Amino acid sequence: MSLFVSSLQDPAADVPANLPPVTVEQPRNGEVVLSCAVSPSGQLADCQVVSETPPGRGFGEAALRSAGRARLSQDSVRESGGRGRVRFTVRFRYDPPEP
């Protein structure tokens, strides 16, 4: 299932401020799988981190904060049945500015 978010306030504010510098060993890119309850209005609630890569780097917490302010499009709500749970992936990607 593809989910489409119709609104989200400043997702950049959810990137953890204490991420270490970009290195090969410690990248700033991450991926989080969330499972959330969806209301008929499209709001997500009771979200849980299913997986976080790399673990312990703050991506799970950032994804949870973002999901709390997200609202699914009505097409996604209909696709999910309007009630129940959805599972989706949040990807964080850091592209350093060019010199």
DSSP file with accessible surface (Angstrom, degrees, kcal/mol):
  #  RESIDUE AA STRUCTURE BP1 BP2  ACC     N-H-->O    O-->H-N    N-H-->O    O-->H-N    TCO  KAPPA ALPHA  PHI   PSI    X-CA   Y-CA   Z-CA
    1    1 A M              0   0  131      0, 0.0     2,-0.5     0, 0.0    86,-0.0   0.000 360.0 360.0 360.0 137.2    0.0    0.0    0.0
    2    2 A S        -     0   0   77     86,-0.1     2,-0.4     2,-0.0    77,-0.1  -0.866 360.0-155.3 -98.9 131.4    1.2    3.5   -0.8
    3    3 A L        -     0   0   38     -2,-0.5     2,-0.5    76,-0.0    69,-0.0  -0.884   2.6-158.9-107.9 139.5    0.4    6.2    1.8
    4    4 A F        -     0   0  125     -2,-0.4    69,-3.3    69,-0.1     2,-0.5  -0.973   8.7-146.3-120.6 122.2    0.2    9.8    0.9
    5    5 A V  E     -A   72   0A  77     -2,-0.5    67,-0.3    67,-0.3     3,-0.1  -0.742   9.2-169.6 -85.9 128.3    0.6   12.4    3.6
    6    6 A S  E    S+     0   0A  75     65,-3.0     2,-0.3    -2,-0.5    66,-0.2   0.671  70.2  16.1 -94.0 -17.5   -1.6   15.5    3.0
    7    7 A S  E     +A   71   0A  57     64,-1.0    64,-1.3     2,-0.0     2,-0.3  -0.979  56.4 161.5-155.7 143.0   -0.1   17.7    5.7
    8    8 A L        -     0   0   65     -2,-0.3     2,-0.5    62,-0.2    62,-0.1  -0.887  31.9-130.1-159.2 127.7    3.0   17.8    7.8
    9    9 A Q  S    S-     0   0  135     -2,-0.3     4,-0.1    60,-0.3    60,-0.1  -0.717  73.9 -37.3 -85.4 124.6    4.4   20.8    9.7
   10   10 A D    >   -     0   0  105     -2,-0.5     3,-1.6     1,-0.1     4,-0.3   0.780  60.0-171.9  32.7  71.0    8.1   21.4    9.2
   11   11 A P  G >  S+     0   0   65      0, 0.0     3,-1.8     0, 0.0     4,-0.3   0.811  79.9  69.5 -61.3 -24.3    9.5   17.8    9.0
   12   12 A A  G >  S+     0   0   71      1,-0.3     3,-1.4     2,-0.2    -2,-0.1   0.810  86.6  67.3 -64.3 -24.1   13.0   19.2    9.1
   13   13 A A  G <  S+     0   0   63     -3,-1.6    -1,-0.3     1,-0.3     4,-0.1   0.694  93.2  61.3 -69.0 -14.6   12.5   20.3   12.7
   14   14 A D  G <  S+     0   0    6     -3,-1.8    -1,-0.3    -4,-0.3    -2,-0.2   0.504  72.3 109.1 -92.6  -4.6   12.3   16.6   13.6
   15   15 A V  S <  S-     0   0   66     -3,-1.4    44,-0.1    -4,-0.3    43,-0.1  -0.579  85.8-103.4 -71.2 126.3   15.8   15.7   12.5
   16   16 A P    >   -     0   0   15      0, 0.0     3,-1.0     0, 0.0    -1,-0.1  -0.286  23.3-146.4 -55.4 131.7   17.7   15.0   15.8
   17   17 A A  T 3  S+     0   0  108      1,-0.2    -2,-0.1    -4,-0.1    -3,-0.0   0.702  92.1  61.4 -73.1 -18.7   20.0   18.0   16.5
   18   18 A N  T 3   +     0   0  136     39,-0.1    -1,-0.2    40,-0.0    40,-0.0   0.128  68.4 138.0-100.0  24.4   22.7   15.8   18.1
   19   19 A L    <   -     0   0   18     -3,-1.0     3,-0.1     1,-0.1     9,-0.1  -0.432  55.6-117.0 -66.0 140.6   23.5   13.7   15.0
   20   20 A P        -     0   0   34      0, 0.0     3,-0.1     0, 0.0    -1,-0.1  -0.235  42.4 -74.9 -72.4 167.1   27.3   13.2   14.7
   21   21 A P        -     0   0   98      0, 0.0     2,-0.3     0, 0.0     5,-0.1  -0.214  60.9 -90.5 -58.2 153.2   29.2   14.6   11.7
   22   22 A V        +     0   0   73     -3,-0.1     2,-0.3     3,-0.1     3,-0.1  -0.512  62.1 152.8 -69.3 125.0   28.8   12.6    8.5
   23   23 A T        -     0   0   58      3,-0.8     5,-0.1    -2,-0.3     0, 0.0  -0.936  58.0-107.1-141.8 167.4   31.4    9.9    8.2
   24   24 A V  S    S+     0   0  135     -2,-0.3    -1,-0.1     1,-0.2    -2,-0.0   0.914 122.1  46.2 -62.1 -38.6   31.5    6.5    6.4
   25   25 A E  S    S+     0   0  156      1,-0.3    -1,-0.2    -3,-0.1    -3,-0.1   0.786 123.3  32.1 -75.1 -29.6   31.2    4.8    9.8
   26   26 A Q  S    S-     0   0   92     -5,-0.1    -3,-0.8    28,-0.0    -1,-0.3  -0.638  79.2-173.9-132.3  77.9   28.3    7.0   11.1
   27   27 A P        -     0   0   51      0, 0.0    -3,-0.1     0, 0.0    -5,-0.1  -0.247  27.8-136.5 -70.7 159.3   26.1    8.2    8.3
   28   28 A R  S    S+     0   0   68     66,-0.2     2,-0.3    -9,-0.1    67,-0.1   0.385  76.6 100.0 -92.3  -0.5   23.3   10.7    8.8
   29   29 A N        +     0   0   74     64,-0.1     2,-0.3    65,-0.1    64,-0.2  -0.636  49.6 165.0 -84.9 147.1   20.9    8.6    6.7
   30   30 A G  E     -C   92   0B   9     62,-2.2    62,-3.0    -2,-0.3     2,-0.4  -0.974  26.6-145.9-155.1 168.9   18.4    6.4    8.4
   31   31 A E  E     -CD  91  53B  75     22,-2.9    22,-3.0    -2,-0.3     2,-0.4  -0.996  12.2-173.5-144.7 134.3   15.2    4.4    7.9
   32   32 A V  E     -CD  90  52B   0     58,-2.7    58,-3.4    -2,-0.4     2,-0.5  -0.996  13.4-151.6-131.0 132.7   12.4    3.7   10.3
   33   33 A V  E     -CD  89  51B  21     18,-2.3    17,-3.2    -2,-0.4    18,-1.3  -0.929  22.1-169.4-102.0 124.6    9.4    1.4    9.9
   34   34 A L  E     -CD  88  49B   0     54,-2.9    54,-2.2    -2,-0.5     2,-0.4  -0.878  16.9-156.9-113.0 149.2    6.4    2.7   11.9
   35   35 A S  E     +CD  87  48B  14     13,-2.3    13,-2.3    -2,-0.3     2,-0.3  -0.998  26.5 173.1-120.8 123.8    3.1    1.0   12.7
   36   36 A a  E     -C   86   0B   0     50,-2.8    50,-2.9    -2,-0.4     2,-0.2  -0.973  34.7-120.2-135.0 147.9    0.3    3.4   13.4
   37   37 A A  E     -CD  85  45B  28      8,-2.7     8,-2.2    -2,-0.3     2,-0.4  -0.602  32.3-148.6 -76.4 144.3   -3.5    3.4   14.1
   38   38 A V  E     - D   0  44B   7     46,-2.4    46,-0.4    -2,-0.2     6,-0.2  -0.972   3.2-148.3-122.4 132.5   -5.3    5.6   11.5
   39   39 A S    >   -     0   0   36      4,-2.3     3,-2.1    -2,-0.4    43,-0.1  -0.521  33.5-103.8 -89.9 165.4   -8.5    7.5   12.3
   40   40 A P  T 3  S+     0   0   63      0, 0.0    43,-0.1     0, 0.0    -1,-0.1   0.795 123.3  56.4 -59.8 -24.1  -11.3    8.2    9.7
   41   41 A S  T 3  S-     0   0   49      2,-0.1    36,-0.1    41,-0.1    33,-0.0   0.531 121.8-107.4 -84.4  -6.4  -10.0   11.7    9.5
   42   42 A G  S <  S+     0   0    0     -3,-2.1    30,-3.0     1,-0.3     2,-0.2   0.435  70.7 142.1  98.4  -1.8   -6.5   10.5    8.5
   43   43 A Q  B     -B   71   0A  97     28,-0.2    -4,-2.3     1,-0.0     2,-0.4  -0.509  45.3-133.9 -75.2 144.3   -4.7   11.3   11.8
   44   44 A L  E     +D   38   0B  15     26,-0.9     2,-0.3    23,-0.5    -6,-0.2  -0.775  31.6 166.6 -97.1 142.7   -2.1    8.8   13.0
   45   45 A A  E     +D   37   0B  57     -8,-2.2    -8,-2.7    -2,-0.4    23,-0.0  -0.950  51.5  29.0-148.0 164.9   -2.0    7.7   16.6
   46   46 A D  E    S-     0   0B 102     -2,-0.3     2,-0.2   -10,-0.2    -1,-0.1   0.882  76.3-177.3  50.8  45.2   -0.5    5.0   18.8
   47   47 A a  E     -     0   0B  29    -11,-0.2     2,-0.4    17,-0.1   -11,-0.2  -0.511   7.6-169.2 -77.4 143.5    2.5    4.8   16.5
   48   48 A Q  E     -D   35   0B 103    -13,-2.3   -13,-2.3    -2,-0.2     2,-0.6  -0.990  25.7-118.1-132.7 141.0    5.2    2.3   17.3
   49   49 A V  E     -D   34   0B  55     -2,-0.4   -15,-0.2   -15,-0.2     3,-0.1  -0.688  27.1-180.0 -78.3 120.4    8.7    1.8   15.9
   50   50 A V  E    S-     0   0B  63    -17,-3.2     2,-0.3    -2,-0.6    -1,-0.2   0.851  70.6  -8.2 -85.6 -42.9    8.9   -1.6   14.2
   51   51 A S  E     -D   33   0B  52    -18,-1.3   -18,-2.3     2,-0.0    -1,-0.4  -0.990  57.9-162.0-153.9 155.3   12.5   -1.1   13.1
   52   52 A E  E     -D   32   0B  43     -2,-0.3   -20,-0.2   -20,-0.2    -3,-0.0  -0.984  17.9-136.7-143.2 124.9   15.2    1.6   13.1
   53   53 A T  E    S+D   31   0B  85    -22,-3.0   -22,-2.9    -2,-0.4    -2,-0.0  -0.992  94.4  20.9-131.4 123.5   18.3    1.6   10.9
   54   54 A P  S >  S-     0   0   35      0, 0.0     3,-0.8     0, 0.0     5,-0.3   0.638 102.7-133.9 -75.0 149.6   20.9    2.4   12.2
   55   55 A P  T 3  S+     0   0  102      0, 0.0    -2,-0.1     0, 0.0    -4,-0.0  -0.318  77.9  19.0 -71.3 150.8   19.6    1.8   15.7
   56   56 A G  T 3  S+     0   0   74      1,-0.1    -3,-0.0    -3,-0.0     0, 0.0   0.614  87.4 110.1  73.0  17.3   20.0    4.2   18.6
   57   57 A R  S <  S-     0   0   45     -3,-0.8    -1,-0.1   -38,-0.0   -39,-0.1   0.367  92.5-103.1-105.8   2.5   20.7    7.3   16.4
   58   58 A G  S  > S+     0   0   15    -43,-0.1     4,-1.9   -39,-0.0     5,-0.2   0.423  89.1 117.1  95.1  -2.2   17.5    9.2   17.1
   59   59 A F  H  > S+     0   0    1     -5,-0.3     4,-2.5     1,-0.2     5,-0.2   0.881  73.6  54.6 -68.8 -35.9   15.7    8.4   13.8
   60   60 A G  H  > S+     0   0    2      1,-0.2     4,-2.4     2,-0.2    -1,-0.2   0.943 109.6  46.4 -61.5 -46.0   12.9    6.5   15.6
   61   61 A E  H  > S+     0   0  104      1,-0.2     4,-2.2     2,-0.2    -1,-0.2   0.900 112.7  50.2 -63.8 -40.7   12.1    9.4   17.9
   62   62 A A  H  X S+     0   0    0     -4,-1.9     4,-2.2     2,-0.2    -1,-0.2   0.910 110.4  49.8 -65.0 -40.5   12.2   11.8   15.0
   63   63 A A  H  X S+     0   0    0     -4,-2.5     4,-2.7     1,-0.2    -2,-0.2   0.910 109.7  51.4 -65.2 -40.1    9.8    9.6   12.9
   64   64 A L  H  X S+     0   0   62     -4,-2.4     4,-1.8     2,-0.2    -2,-0.2   0.915 109.9  49.2 -63.2 -41.9    7.4    9.3   15.8
   65   65 A R  H  X S+     0   0  114     -4,-2.2     4,-0.6     1,-0.2    -1,-0.2   0.921 112.9  47.6 -63.4 -42.1    7.3   13.1   16.3
   66   66 A S  H >X S+     0   0   14     -4,-2.2     3,-1.3     1,-0.2     4,-0.5   0.917 109.5  52.6 -64.5 -43.4    6.7   13.6   12.5
   67   67 A A  H >< S+     0   0    5     -4,-2.7     3,-1.0     1,-0.3   -23,-0.5   0.860 100.6  62.6 -63.0 -32.6    3.9   10.9   12.5
   68   68 A G  H 3< S+     0   0   51     -4,-1.8    -1,-0.3     1,-0.3    -2,-0.2   0.731 111.2  37.9 -65.4 -20.3    2.2   12.7   15.3
   69   69 A R  H << S+     0   0   81     -3,-1.3   -60,-0.3    -4,-0.6    -1,-0.3   0.384  98.4 100.8-108.8   0.4    1.7   15.7   13.2
   70   70 A A    <<  -     0   0    9     -3,-1.0   -26,-0.9    -4,-0.5     2,-0.4  -0.514  51.0-162.3 -87.0 155.8    1.0   14.0    9.9
   71   71 A R  E     -AB   7  43A  87    -64,-1.3   -65,-3.0    -2,-0.2   -64,-1.0  -0.993  18.4-129.0-136.1 129.2   -2.4   13.4    8.3
   72   72 A L  E     -A    5   0A   3    -30,-3.0   -67,-0.3    -2,-0.4   -69,-0.0  -0.442  29.4-104.5 -75.3 151.3   -3.0   10.8    5.6
   73   73 A S     >  -     0   0   22    -69,-3.3     4,-2.2    -2,-0.1     5,-0.2  -0.299  32.3-110.8 -66.2 158.8   -4.8   11.8    2.4
   74   74 A Q  H  > S+     0   0   93      1,-0.2     4,-2.7     2,-0.2     5,-0.2   0.855 119.3  58.4 -63.8 -31.6   -8.4   10.6    2.1
   75   75 A D  H  > S+     0   0  103      2,-0.2     4,-2.3     1,-0.2    -1,-0.2   0.928 107.9  46.0 -62.2 -41.9   -7.4    8.2   -0.6
   76   76 A S  H  > S+     0   0    0    -72,-0.2     4,-1.9     2,-0.2     6,-0.2   0.879 110.8  53.1 -68.3 -36.0   -4.9    6.6    1.8
   77   77 A V  H  X>S+     0   0    6     -4,-2.2     5,-2.1     2,-0.2     4,-0.6   0.947 110.8  46.4 -63.3 -46.0   -7.6    6.5    4.5
   78   78 A R  H ><5S+     0   0  157     -4,-2.7     3,-1.1     1,-0.2    -2,-0.2   0.918 111.0  52.6 -62.0 -41.2  -10.0    4.7    2.2
   79   79 A E  H 3<5S+     0   0  107     -4,-2.3    -1,-0.2     1,-0.3    -2,-0.2   0.847 110.0  48.8 -63.8 -32.7   -7.3    2.3    1.2
   80   80 A S  H 3<5S-     0   0   21     -4,-1.9     3,-0.4    -5,-0.1    -1,-0.3   0.517 119.4-109.5 -84.5  -5.3   -6.6    1.5    4.8
   81   81 A G  T <<5 -     0   0   62     -3,-1.1    -3,-0.2    -4,-0.6    -2,-0.1   0.473  48.9 -91.6  90.2  -0.6  -10.3    0.9    5.6
   82   82 A G  S   <S+     0   0   12     -5,-2.1     2,-0.3    -6,-0.2   -40,-0.2   0.250 109.8  48.2  81.0 -16.7  -10.5    4.1    7.7
   83   83 A R  S    S+     0   0  182     -3,-0.4     2,-0.3    -6,-0.2   -44,-0.1  -0.966  84.3  51.7-145.9 163.2   -9.7    2.3   10.9
   84   84 A G  S    S-     0   0   44    -46,-0.4   -46,-2.4    -2,-0.3     2,-0.3  -0.755  86.6 -46.7 107.2-157.4   -7.1   -0.1   11.9
   85   85 A R  E     -C   37   0B 100     -2,-0.3     2,-0.3   -48,-0.2   -48,-0.2  -0.866  37.9-161.1-121.6 151.3   -3.3    0.1   11.5
   86   86 A V  E     -C   36   0B   4    -50,-2.9   -50,-2.8    -2,-0.3     2,-0.4  -0.931   7.2-152.5-124.7 151.2   -1.0    1.0    8.7
   87   87 A R  E     +C   35   0B 167     -2,-0.3     2,-0.3   -52,-0.2   -52,-0.2  -0.992  26.4 156.3-124.0 132.4    2.7    0.2    8.4
   88   88 A F  E     -C   34   0B  44    -54,-2.2   -54,-2.9    -2,-0.4     2,-0.4  -0.965  36.2-113.2-152.7 165.2    5.1    2.5    6.5
   89   89 A T  E     -C   33   0B  53     -2,-0.3     2,-0.5   -56,-0.2   -56,-0.2  -0.865  16.1-160.1-107.8 134.3    8.7    3.5    6.1
   90   90 A V  E     -C   32   0B  34    -58,-3.4   -58,-2.7    -2,-0.4     2,-0.5  -0.970  13.5-160.6-110.5 124.4   10.2    6.9    6.9
   91   91 A R  E     -C   31   0B 171     -2,-0.5     2,-0.5   -60,-0.2   -60,-0.2  -0.915   5.3-159.8-110.9 132.7   13.5    7.6    5.3
   92   92 A F  E     +C   30   0B  26    -62,-3.0   -62,-2.2    -2,-0.5     2,-0.4  -0.939  14.0 179.4-107.8 129.5   15.9   10.2    6.4
   93   93 A R        -     0   0  187     -2,-0.5     2,-0.6   -64,-0.2   -64,-0.1  -0.991  13.8-159.9-136.3 126.7   18.5   11.4    3.9
   94   94 A Y        -     0   0   85     -2,-0.4   -66,-0.2     2,-0.0   -65,-0.1  -0.927   5.4-173.3-107.5 119.2   21.1   14.0    4.5
   95   95 A D        -     0   0  100     -2,-0.6     3,-0.1   -67,-0.1    -2,-0.0  -0.942  23.8-136.5-109.5 107.1   22.6   15.6    1.4
   96   96 A P        -     0   0   79      0, 0.0    -2,-0.0     0, 0.0     2,-0.0  -0.296  29.7 -97.9 -62.2 147.6   25.5   17.8    2.5
   97   97 A P        -     0   0  105      0, 0.0     0, 0.0     0, 0.0     0, 0.0  -0.344  41.0-106.4 -64.1 146.3   25.7   21.2    0.7
   98   98 A E              0   0  182      1,-0.1    -3,-0.0    -3,-0.1     0, 0.0  -0.520 360.0 360.0 -72.6 142.9   28.0   21.5   -2.2
   99   99 A P              0   0  178      0, 0.0    -1,-0.1     0, 0.0     0, 0.0  -0.162 360.0 360.0 -66.9 360.0   31.2   23.5   -1.4
